[in-house]
Amino acid sequence: MLEQKNAAEIVGTALPSEDQPLDLAAHARRFQAEAPELAEVLTSDRVLKAVSRHEQAAAECERAGKAFRDLAESANEWTLAATMAGAALLFLQAIMPGSWPVRVAGAAAAVTGVGGLVYVSILRQRGDLERWRRARASEAQAFLDCFGAVLTSAGAEPRRAALGFEYLRRFLYEERIAHLAERGERLLSSARVADDRAAGLRGAGVGLLGIGGAGAVFAPGASAFVAVAGALLALASYFVGEEEWRQDVTDGQAMARARGLLTELEPAVATVRGVDPARRADAARVFYESVRAVLLDPHLQWLDGFGRRREAVEVLEERLARL
């Protein structure tokens, strides 16, 4: 137990403000004095290759994400412009039918409508969202592979295995719990703010829609209220960014579930520390595989995703009991 206790003290506990982003080269320099074995592991060829693959995957993920966001933003802006132009056309037609402003608004509605259709069609057919999702899955997998490489390079020698496990415990397990808590709450908070911001516009739009619809029965000019209502509802949809809002809510909830399952693995940390030193490398690998399954699951979009994450927790408990 002495070498494990020393390993835990040397590696320390997670400090999210310092531990992100993952920098194994900096960590090797940090631990060189107290744990040269760990520094050697972190600079091994196997680990360096895994880090290089992660950097490439992260760069590709960033490119794919930017391509999707840029295209989606353009499609959203063109669609908003077309909706606003259509609302202006209805408004002007109601208050000054047949005038030149009506013709200008009609031309603007036609042009922006075509532009919106083109961008939406490109967005659907080009598959940028699916490409981004695949890139995110590859990046997450490559990130986790870095820690698998650390355990493999550490090997079965008791002290190296202890240091490898404690490194995994701090920089993957504890750091991800902190990250999921902070990031998940930020996404859900952002979704709530966006929804609140649009609520007033939606209410005003629905109110004007009712006024315009009822008033148009008695005064044709009252249909202008319908046009204004349409513009307000379009603005509400634009400010919320419905797809982005839905994705934020989905991701935030998934992160909360994953964090809960990771927290359930906490007793396993003590179990790994307490096993026979000769078996610690195997126990650390079991722990890593369980954490990996929980973290990788949302990216792989398994049909029974939550069930698979729950299974990972149960399998861990069963396998550790046999060590």
Protein Blocks (a to p, Z undefined) as FASTA:
>chain_A
ZZmmmmmmmnopadfklmpccdfklmmmmmmmmmmmlmmmmmgmklmmmmmmmmmmmmmm
mmmmmmmmmmmmmmmmmmmmmmmmmmmmmmmmmmmghiaklmmmmmmmmmmmmmmmmmmm
mmmmnommmmmmmmmmmmmmmmmmmmmmmmmmnomafklmmmmmmmmmmmmmmmmmmmmm
mmmmmmmmmmmmmmmmmmmmmmmmmmmmmmmmmmmmmmmklmmmmmmmmmmmmmmmmmno
mmlmmmmmmmmmmmmmmmmmmmmmmmmmmmmmmmcfklmmmmmmmmmmmmmmmmmmmmno
paklmmmmmmmmmmmmmmmmmZZ
